[in-house]
Amino acid sequence: MDIPALSVAMHQASLAQNVDVALTKKVMDTAKQNADQTLKMIQHPTLGQTIDVKA
């Protein structure tokens, strides 16, 4: 059994997992921000009261 190669492989797997977790957190934060902005836009008091008929 090649201990140094096993150690390197385990370290690379751990690094890949940490990167995946960090990326997932970033995606979740971005999705939450988008959802918050969408809710603010939907709850806007003047939304839908006028129609722009100019073309």
Secondary structure as the mmCIF struct_conf table of DSSP 4:
data_model
#
loop_
_struct_conf.conf_type_id
_struct_conf.id
_struct_conf.beg_label_comp_id
_struct_conf.beg_label_asym_id
_struct_conf.beg_label_seq_id
_struct_conf.end_label_comp_id
_struct_conf.end_label_asym_id
_struct_conf.end_label_seq_id
HELX_RH_AL_P HELX_RH_AL_P1 ILE A 3 ILE A 42
TURN_TY1_P TURN_TY1_P1 GLN A 43 GLN A 43
TURN_TY1_P TURN_TY1_P2 PRO A 45 GLY A 48
BEND BEND1 GLN A 49 GLN A 49
#
